Amino acid sequence: MDREQMLEQIQELCREVFEDDELEITESTTAADVENWDSLTHLSLIHEIETTFRVKFTMGEIQGVNDVGELVDVLAKRVNER
């Protein structure tokens, strides 16, 4: 799975978690850019990503993410480790 496919899948997961079928996510999207992205929905999103991609992030990886692009970086690393 390439980076673009991961981003597309994350966008679909974001649409589900944030209950917004028209939400557009880019690599530069941050939590501040998305209405209702708070700590609880962040945890829900991470859980959905881990479940969908069958990976497990460390707390340090999650805390170090500043935007969706960095999240894709961490995800790609985890997927490639399998």
C-alpha positions as CSV (number, residue, x, y, z in Angstrom):
1,M,0.0,0.0,0.0
2,D,1.4,3.3,-1.0
3,R,1.2,6.7,0.8
4,E,-1.7,8.0,-1.3
5,Q,-3.7,4.9,-0.5
6,M,-3.0,5.3,3.2
7,L,-4.1,8.9,3.1
8,E,-7.3,8.0,1.3
9,Q,-8.1,5.3,3.9
10,I,-7.3,7.7,6.7
11,Q,-9.7,10.2,5.1
12,E,-12.5,7.6,5.1
13,L,-11.8,6.8,8.7
14,C,-11.8,10.5,9.6
15,R,-15.2,10.8,7.9
16,E,-16.6,8.0,10.0
17,V,-15.1,9.1,13.3
18,F,-16.0,12.8,12.8
19,E,-19.3,11.9,11.2
20,D,-18.7,14.2,8.2
21,D,-19.1,12.6,4.8
22,E,-17.6,15.6,3.0
23,L,-14.5,16.0,5.2
24,E,-11.4,16.5,3.1
25,I,-8.1,15.5,4.7
26,T,-4.7,16.4,3.4
27,E,-1.2,15.8,4.7
28,S,-1.1,19.2,6.2
29,T,-4.5,18.8,8.1
30,T,-4.2,19.2,11.9
31,A,-6.7,18.7,14.7
32,A,-7.4,22.4,14.7
33,D,-8.6,22.2,11.1
34,V,-11.4,19.7,11.9
35,E,-14.5,20.6,13.8
36,N,-15.0,18.2,16.8
37,W,-11.4,16.8,16.7
38,D,-10.7,16.6,20.4
39,S,-8.8,14.2,22.6
40,L,-11.6,11.6,22.7
41,T,-12.1,11.6,18.9
42,H,-8.4,11.5,18.4
43,L,-8.2,8.3,20.4
44,S,-11.1,6.9,18.4
45,L,-9.3,7.8,15.2
46,I,-6.1,6.2,16.3
47,H,-8.0,3.0,17.4
48,E,-9.7,2.8,14.0
49,I,-6.4,3.3,12.2
50,E,-4.7,0.6,14.3
51,T,-7.6,-1.8,13.7
52,T,-7.9,-1.1,10.0
53,F,-4.2,-1.4,9.2
54,R,-3.5,-4.1,11.9
55,V,-0.8,-2.1,13.6
56,K,-0.1,-0.8,17.1
57,F,1.4,2.6,17.7
58,T,3.5,3.6,20.8
59,M,2.4,6.5,22.9
60,G,5.5,8.4,21.8
61,E,4.6,7.9,18.2
62,I,1.1,9.3,18.8
63,Q,2.3,12.2,20.9
64,G,4.9,13.2,18.2
65,V,2.3,13.6,15.4
66,N,1.5,17.2,14.5
67,D,-0.5,16.7,11.3
68,V,-2.0,13.9,9.1
69,G,1.2,13.7,7.0
70,E,3.2,12.8,10.1
71,L,0.5,10.3,11.0
72,V,0.9,8.7,7.5
73,D,4.7,8.6,8.1
74,V,4.3,6.7,11.4
75,L,1.7,4.4,9.8
76,A,3.9,3.7,6.8
77,K,6.8,2.8,9.1
78,R,4.5,0.4,11.1
79,V,3.0,-1.2,8.0
80,N,6.5,-1.8,6.5
81,E,7.7,-3.5,9.7
82,R,5.2,-6.3,9.2
